[in-house]
Amino acid sequence: ARSHGFLDPVAIRARLNRFAQPSEVAEPLELLRSGMVFHARGLINTRAIQHNLDWIWPFWVERQFNPADPAFIPRAFSMTHVNLTHRNWTAVGVPGVDQLPIVDPRGLVTPFWDGWSLDGWIVAEDGRALIPSRLAAVRQRLRWEDGVSVETLADQNGLSLASCVDVTLDEGGTACRLRVRALADAKAWAVIALRPYNPEGVSFIHEVGLAPDRSAFIVDGAVRIEFGAPPERHAFSYYRMGDVGSRLLAPAAQERIECDVGMATAAALFALEPGQPREIAASVPLAGRNAHPVNRSSRVVDERWADALRGCSLLRAPDTRAQFLYEAALRSMILHTPGDVYPGPYTYKRFWFRDAAFIVHALLCAGLIQRAESLLDRFPGRQQRSGYFHSQEGEWDSNGQVLWIMERFCRLAGRPPKPEWLPAVTRGAEWIVRKRLPDGLDVAHAGLLPAGFSAEHLGPNDYYYWDDFWGVAGLRAAADLLVLSGEAEEAEGFHREAAVLMAAIERSLEKMADRRAQPGIPASPYRRMDAGAIGSLAAGYPLQLWPARDPRLLDTAELLLRDYSVLGGFFQNMIHSGVNPYLTLHLAQVLLRAGDPRCIDLTRAVAELASPTGQWPEAIHPGTRGGCMGDGQHMWAAAEWVLMMRNSFMREEAERLVLASGIPDAWLASYEPMSFGPAPTPHGELSVTIESEEQPGSPATIVSWQGRWRGPAPTIEVRLPGHEPVICAGGEDRVSVTRRPPS
């Protein structure tokens, strides 16, 4: 590098490492690989997009490259052009099927992971055009009356286009289906366009041609795009000729085209008569077929969904938005758990234990016990011989997360751990014990887990308390699992180790307390109080290692609410640089435990930030409100919404069940009944119903519950916000609660 006049990469790396604590893993290799892929595409985008802005581009490009749009990003010193303003998409699919086509906010559909896309347009012969990616607004919604589909409605200047995307499944295999209904007030053409890009950027197409029977396009000699009827016209173009969008009505002289750049484009055109709607269908086989009946719905899809949703907890809420988001989140998580657990359908379509633990927990708490069990059965196979549950190097939280979710499964399902889980449980707990640093070191991180990358949104490598809290929870969980298996003596050793690790955390916090200008729990012993402190809330949620009103938890929550609140949610200004839905809900859960009504405000803010299809990206741009980080449909966020709804109706606190503690006053004001359940708890299956009942002088609210207890009825606390708490220690199943008098 020096011989060619470049900076010394070794010296640069040494400089970078000085910003982090010394660690055995500077940065996870898996993250470096994915980052290289991401920015390699961004480098291609740099060459392809800015020099060809006369092309029809996807929604994010049309916004991000438009100097008049709030999403505009200058390009002067950006080596790679990536989607930083509208990382939003929605997957469609079938339960148990790994293929997850995605649909962007304007209806662009990408059938294959990281592949090319199909788009729908209308061009009128008088020169008008309806291009959804260029419209200021469309209407989009997620539907599940017949499988799961995304519907996009666009109209402008007498032209109207409705598209519906889903996945079909029958004995022949799976296919991604695009159905379009087009209407024009003058002679026009409906267009199904093949595009060499997706919501991340360019995806190459080198060859496309018309099938001999003219009813399909054949892409790169392999994939067929089947049309319900042969198009009346077609058009092709290659990179040097420009986008096919500028040649739609030119005479068609070719029936196939090649492009050495990989930017081939094609369009199938269907004639529209004035005022006469026309329905057009296209189908792309995903696996197991050469062609697909594009206009036939699949009975198999309905059966798959019925099986997948059987036994799930039902939410009945007067807030139609909350209700919709719950049902959308359930279906999204089912789609993303076909065998492995995927945090998203595109950018994050790979496995991490961290995301998997939260997603499995949400499925479990929503009553989908069998699905949760089948996913957990795969975890031991990912454990290394050392006992490390490895999904990404340098992240020391995974062992605690696996052990914790296994113990949660056994508690909520009312079962002992499976015999085949136990060796993995023991090895996993022993790994935590061995991984800890010595207690006798004269440093603030003595006895903690080593410096690592941890949850990547916390900052550079450091001795993160997030890892240590998960370590404590994992050791306690391993001990409890062994007790459930009748191995009390071995369990006692892990209980002692959990206490030793917790003592190391307490010593570390005390040792560094005088160095902190603000109270609370920083991300690590060597960090000031900053946005990374969100990770330390794990001691309160979900792990409940500390009491609900521990001053350190509440001080941390106050700091985050005061200094890192944007659009009503938690703004993570490191890495994510956006409003984070799932971390906002972590903060809300800490407040929920503490009886702080601001948890409802945070939950409402997350609901308002959801996309029209009921999805959240990993982080949300504060200006565009589009995705700015991670996958455009993030399953950890979906999981946290399900958990928030469940915990608002029923949650555990020590050995008690707390009911109705997160119910908004606006829901009560509707005087409509609401309910959740049946859902598993450590004491058995529970359903909760809340109804308003007028009584002379003041309204009363009736909270009732139906429990199928596995033993004696637990102590139940009804803590409806703004009402007097009621504690039921006997066999009651119904109480009337009254409002507190104004203070």
N, C-alpha and C positions, 0 to 999 in steps of 0.2 A: 504493500500500500504506500509506504514512504517513497519507494523508488518511482512511483507514478504521481507523486505529489499529493497524495491523499493524507488525511489525518490518520494517525496510528490507531487502528481499531482496538488494540490491546490497552492503550492508554485511555481511550474513551470509555471502554468497559470498566476499567479500574475507577475512573471518575464516577461513573454511574453507580457502581457498587458502594461508594462511600455514602450515598444517600440512604442506604438500607443497612440493617444489622447484618453481620456476617451470618451466612446461611449455607447449608450443604447444597441447596438448590437455589441458584441465583434467580432463575425464572423457569417455570415448568416448560419442558420441551413441547408438550402438547399445545400449550398456549402459543409458543413461538411458531409452531407449524401452522396453526389456524390463523395466526396473525399474518404470516407470510402469504397464505392463500388469499386472505382478505385484501391485503394491500397489493398483491399481484394483479388481482382483478381491478383494483383502484387505479393501478398504473395503466392498464389497458383502457379503462374508462377515460383517463386523461388524454390518450391519443384519439379515442373514438368519438367522444361526445362533443367537446368544445369546438372542434373544427367542423362539426356537422349539425349545428343547431337548427338547420332547416328540416331535419328529420322529425318524425313523430316519435317522441321519447316517452318513457314511463312517467307516471305522475310525479315521482320524486325529482326527476331531472327537470321536468317542465317548471317545477317550483324553484328548485335549488339554483338553477342557472338563469333565472329570470331576475334582472336587476330591480324590477318594480315589485318583487314579491318579498314579504318579510322573511322567507326562508332562504333568500339569496346568500351565498357564501362566496366571497372573492377567491380567485384561483391563483393569484400571482406566484406565491411560493409553495403551493400545495403540490407535492410530487404525485400524490394519488387523489383521485376524485371518488369519494365514497358517499353513500347515502347517510347523511347526518341529521336530516330534518324530517323525514317521513318514513321511518322504518316501521311500517305497519302492513300487516297482511293477515289473512285468516286461512287456516287449513281446512280442507274438506277431506273426507275419507270414510272408511268403514271400520268398525271395531275389529281389532286383531289383524288388520292389514297394515303393512309397513309403509306403503306409498301414501304420501301426504301432499297432494297438489295444493298450491297456495294461490290466493286471490288478493290482489292489491286494492287500495281504496277506490280505484276507478274501474274495477272489473277485469283488469289484466290477469290472466290465469297462466300459471307456470306449472305444467303437468308433472315434470320430473325435478327432483332435487337439483338445484343449481343449473337448471336447463333453460332452454328458450321458452317463449311464451306465445299465447294467442290473445288477440285483442279484437274487439268488435267496434266498427265505425259505421257511419252512414255518410255517403257523398251524394249530393243532389246534382242533377245535370245543369242546374242554373248556377253552380259554383259554391253553394253552401255546403258545409260539412259539420258533422257532429263527431267530435273526437273527445271521448270522456276524459282522457288524461289532461286535456287542456281546459276543462271546465272548472269554474270556481267552486261548484258544488254539484254533488249527485246525491241520490238517496241509496243507501246500502243497508242491508239487514241480513242477519243469520236466521235461517229457517230450519226447523227439524220435524215438520209434519211428515216428510217422506225422506228418511235419512237425514243427513246434514248438508245444507246447501247455502251458498252465498248468492244473494240476489242484488243486482245493481241496476238502478233506474236513472237514466240520463235523458234530458230533453233540452232542446234549444232551437228557437227560430223555426218552429213547425216540424222539427225532426225529433223522433222519440225512439229510444233504444232501451230495452230491458233484457238483461242477461242473467242467466242462472247457471251456476257451476256446482257439480256434485261428482261423486264417484259411484259407479255402478259395479255390481258384482253378481255373477251368475256362474253356471258350470264352465263357462269359457274362460273366466278370469276377471280381472278388474280393468276398468277404463275410466278415464277422466272425461266427463261430458260437459260440453258448453252448449246451452240452448239460448237462442237469441230471438226476441220478438221485435221486429223493426216496423216503424210507421213513418211515412213522410207525406207532406201535403202537396208534393209535386213528384214528377218522375225522378227516381233516385235509385241508388244501389246500396244494399246492405253488404258490409265487408267483413269477412273473417280473415284477419291479417296474421301472418306468421312473423314474429319479431325476434331478432337476435339479441335479446336481453331479458332481464328479470328485475325484481325490485332491488337487487344489489348492483346490477350493472350488466356489462356485455356478456353474452353467452353465445359462443360461435355456432354458426350454421354455414357449412361449406357447399352444400348441394341440396337442391329441392326441385322436384319435378311433379308433373301431373300423372296420376296412374292411368293405365291404358283405358279403363272404363270411365275416366274423367270424374270419378266420385271421390277421389282422395288425393292428397298431397303425400309424397314420399320424401322424408327428410333424411339427408345423409345416408341414403340407401338402406335405411333400416326401419324407421318409425313411420307409421301411417297416420295421417290425420283424415279420418273418415267423415264425409259429409252425408247428411240425411238424404240429400238429393244433389245431383251434379250441379255445380255453379254454371250460370249462364256465361260468365266471363272469368278470366283469370289474368293475373299479371305477376311478373317476376322482375327482380332487379338484383344487381350486385353492387359492391361498395363503390367502385369508380363511377357507376352510373347514377348513384344516389339512392334514396329511399324509394321503395315501391309506392309509398304514400303520395309521391309527386307524379306517378305514372299510372294511376289507377284506370283512367279512361282512355289511355293510349291504345292503339291497336296491338293485340297480343300476337307477337311473331314467334314466340318460343313456348315450348312445353316443358322445359327444364332449364336450370341455370346452375352454374358453378361460380364460386367466389373464393379466390385464394386467400383473401384477407379473413374470411369467416363471417362476413356481414351480409350474407344472402338474405333477401326478404321476398315474401310472396303474399298474394292476396287472392281469395276466392270471392267473387262478386255475384250477388243474387238480386235480380230486378225487383224493384218496388213500384207498384202503381199508386197514383195519388189516392190517399185516404184508405188504402187497403193494407191492413197489417199482414205481415208475413213472418212465419216461424221457421227458423233455420237451426239446424243442429250440427255439431261437430263432436267427434269422439276420438280420443287418443288412447290406444291400448297401453296399459301400464305394466301388465304381466300376463302371460299365458294365452294370448290370442293374436290373431292377425287382423281381425276386424271385429266390430262391435255393433249391435243393434242400437243405434243412437237414440231412438225415440221410445225405447222400452224401459220402464222402471223395473227395478229388481226386487222381487219378494224376499230374496236372501238378505238384502240390506236391512229391511224392516225387522226380520227375525234376529239379525245380529244385534241391532240396537235394542230390541226388546230384551234379549238375554243380557246384554251388557248393563242395562239400567235396572234390572230386576233386583229388588231389595234396597235400592238407594233411598236415602232419607229425603223426604219431601218437604220443601219450604212453601208455606202459604203466607204471603206478606201483602199488605195493602199498598206497598211501594212497588209498582210494576217494574221499575228500573232494577231494583235490588233483586226481585224475583227473576227477571230475565237474565241478569248477570250470573246468578247462582246456577240456573239451568244451563247457560252457555258454558260456564266454567266446568261443570260436571262432564258435559259432552266433550269439551276440549281435552280434558285430562284423560278420558277414555280413549280418544283417538291417539293420544301421545304415549299410551302405554300398551303397544301391541305385543310386547314381550319384554323388551327393554323399556326404560323410562327415558323419554326425550324431553328436555326443557323447552324445546321449540321445534317447529317443523323445518327450519332452514338453517339459520346461522348456528343454532345450538342443537342440531339433530345428532347428538351424541350423548354419551352417558357421563353424569357426574353423581357421585354419592350424595353430595350436598342437596342438589335439587331433587334427587330421587327421594330422599328422606322426607322432605316437606310434601312432595306430591303424593307419596304413598300414605302419609299421615292424613292428608285431606281425603283421599279415597276411603281410608279406614273410618274416619270420623263421619263420613257421609254414608256409612253402611255397606260399602262395597268391599266386604271382608275377603271374599274369595279372590277378587282381582288383586287386592293388596297382598294376600298370601302368595299368589303365583309370582308376583314381582319380587317379593322377599326371598323366595326360593332360589333366585338367580344370584343373590348377593354373595353367598359363600364361594361360588365359582370364580369371583373376581378377586378373592383374597390371595395375596402372595404368601409364599411359604413362611416369610418372616412374621406373618400375622397382619400385615398392613393391607387395609382395604383401599386399593389403589385405583383412582380414576385420573388423578393428575398429581405429578410429583410436587413435593414441597407444601402440600396442604395437609395439615396435621389434624383437621377436624373430622375427617371421614370415619375413622374408627369409632369415635364417640357417637356419630350420627347413626351408623349402622346398628350399634348395640342398643341405642335409645329407641330407634323405631322398631326393632325386634321386640323389645320389652313392651312398648306401647301396643303392639299387635297382640301379644299374649294377654295383657291386661284387658284390652277392650274386647277381644274375641272370647275371653274367658277360657283360654286353653294354656296348657304348658307348652314350652318351646319344643319344636320338633327335634327328635334325636339327631337328625342330620345337621341341625343348626349348631348344636352344642360345641363341637370341636372348633368351629369358626368363632363362636362367642368367646371361648377360653383363650384362643390364640390372639384374638383381637384385643382383649383386655390386657393380656400380657404384653402386647406390643406397646400399649399406652404406658404401662409401668416402666418398660425398658427405655422408652423414648424420652421420658422426663430427664431434665438436667439434674445434677446433684443438688441436694438441699443445702449443703454446707458452703456453697459459693458466696463470696461477699459482694453480691450484685443483686439488683432488684429483680432479676429474672431467675434467681435461684429456685430450683424445684419445678419450674414451669416447663412446658414443651419448648423445643428449640424455635429459633427464629425461622419463619417460613413465609410463604406467599399467602397462605390462608385464603379467606374469601377475597378475591382479587380486587374488590371495590374498597378495601380498607386502606390501601397504600402500599409502599415498598415493604420488602421483607422485614419482619419485626416479630417480637415476642407477643403475639396477639392473645388477649384475654379470651377472645371468641374461641380459639382453639382449646384453651384450658378449661373453660366452662363446659365445652362439649366433652372434654376428657373426663371431667368429674361425672357428668351425666352418664357417659358410657360405662365407666367403672361401676357406678351404682346400678345401672341397668344389667350389666353382666352378673353382678352379685344377685340381683332379684331373679334373673333367669335361672341361675343355678339353684336358688332356693326353691323355685317352682319345679325344678327337676329333681329335688330331693338331695342336692349336694350342698348342704348347709355349711360344711367345714370349709370347702374351697370358696364358697361365697363370702365367708367372713374375711378372708384375705383381701378380696377385692373391695369390700366395704372399707377396710382399713386404708387401702391405697387411695380410695376416693377421698377419705378424710384428710390424708396427707397432702394430696394435690390441692384440695380446697384450702388447707392451712397455708400452703405456699402462695396461693392467690391472695389471701388475706394479708400475709406478710408483705407481699410485693406492693399491694395497694397502700398499706400503712407506711411503708418505707419511702414511697414517692409522694405521699400526700402533701408534704410541705413545699414541693416543687410545682404544685398546680395552683394557678391563680383562681381557678373556678372549681367548685365541688363537682362530684360525679366520677364516672369510671371512664378513663380514656381508653383508646384502642389498645395501647400497650403501656408498659411502665415508662417508656421513653418518649411518649407522645403527649403533647398538650391536648386540651379538650378541643376536639375538632369533629368534623362530620364522621370520621371513622369510629367515634364512640358509639354509633348505632349498633355495631357488632357486639358491644359489651352488654347490650340489653338482653342478650340470650340468657343471662342469669335469671331474668324475670319471665321472658317468653322466648321460646316455648318451654324452657327447661324447669322453671319454677324452683330453682336452687335456693333462691332467697325469698323472704316473705313479700307479699304484694306491695306493701308500703315501705319497703326498705329505703331509707333516705338516699342512698347512693343511686338506686334505680330512678327515683323520682327526680333527683337533681340532674341526672343525665337526660331524662326525658324533657325537663324544663329547658335545658340548654339547647337541645335539638329543636324544640318547638319555637324557641325565641330566635335562634340564629340561622336556622336552616329550613325555613318554611317558605315555599313558593307554590302558588296556586292552591294553597291549603294543604299541600302534602310535604313530605320530607324531600328536600333537595340534596342529593348526594353530589358534592362538588369535586369529588376525586374519581377519576376514571369515567364514571357514568355521566357526570356533568348534566344531570337531568333530574326530574322528579321521579322518584322510584316508588312504584305502587306497592310492591311487596314489603319493602322496608317501612313505608308509611304505615302499613297494616301491622307490622311488628311493633311499631311505636304505639299504635292504637290498642293493641292487645295488652301492652304494659299498663296503659291508662285504664283499660277495661278492668284488669285485676285490681287496680287501686281504687275503683269506683269513681274515676274522674270522667265526667260527661263529655269532655273534649274528644274522647275516643269516637263518639258518634260523628263529630265534625270531620275527623280524619277519614272515617269510613265513607261519609258522604262525598268528600273531596275525591277519593279514589273512584267512586262510582261515576262522578262527573267526568273523570279523565278517561274513562273507557271509550273505546272506539264504537261506532255504530253497530258493529257486529259483536259487541260485548267482550272485546279482548283488550289486553294491555301489552305494549312493548316493555322491554326491560326498564327503560328509562324514557321520560317524556320531555321533549323540547319545551322550555317555558314560553317560547314565542309562538311556534307553530302548533303546539300541542300534539305534534306527531312524534314518532319514535326517534330517539337520537342515540341509542346504545343497544347492543345485543339483538336478540331475536325480536322480530316484529309481533310475535304472538308468544308470550312468555308464560310457561306453565307454573312457575313458582308463584307468579302473581295470581293466576287462576286458583291455585291451591289455597293461597291466603284468603281469597274472597270466600271460598267455601268454608274455611276454618273460622272466619270472622262471623259468618252467618250462624254457623253451628254454635260457637261460643257465646254469641249474643243471646241465644235461647237457653243453652245448657253448657256448663263447663265445670271442670273439677278444680277444687282448691283443697289440697291435702286429702282428707278422706270424705269431704263433703261435696255435694253437688250444688252449684249456684245456678239459679234459674232466672232468666229474663233480664240479666244485668246490662245488656247492650241494646235494649229495645228503644228506638227513638220516640220521643214524645209525639212527633208528627204521625207516627204509625198509630198511636193510641187515639189521636185526635180524629182519625177517620172512623172510629167506632166499628171497624171491621174486624172480625176474628182473624187471628194469625196463629201459625203453628209450625213446628219443626219436628221431624222424626218419621218413623222410629230410627234411633241412632244408638250405636253402642257406647256404653260408658264402662268404667271399671266395675260397676255394680250390676250391670245388666242393661238390657235394652230400654230406652226411654223415649217417650213422646211428650212434648210440651205444647199446650194450647193457651192462648191469652185472649180474653174477651172483655170488652167494656160493658158495664152494667149500671144503668142509672139507678141511684138510690135517693131517697128524700134528702135534700140539702147539698149533696155532693156526689159526683160520679165515683164509682168504685170500679176497680179492675179485678177480674177473676183470673187467677193463674191456676191451671189444673195440669195434671200430669198422669201418665199411665206408664208404670214401670213393670217390666218383667225381670224382677230381681233374682240374682243367683244365690242370694243369702238374705240376711235381715235387711230391711229397708234402710238406706243410708240417711244420714242427716241432710236435710234439704233446706237451703236458704233461698228465699225469693227476694231478690234485690232489684226490683224494677226502678230505674232511675227516676228520681223525684218523688218516690213513694217510701212509706215506712217499711223497713225490712221486716220479714217474717221468717222465723226459724221453725222448722217442723222436724221434730225428732222421732215422731211416732209413725203411725201408718196412714197419715192423712194423704190425700191426693188432690186437694183443692183448697185454695185460700183466697180470701178477698183482701186486697191491699188498697190502702188509701193514700192520698197525696199528703206530703209533708206540708205543714202550714208555711206560708211565706216567711222568710227570715227577716 
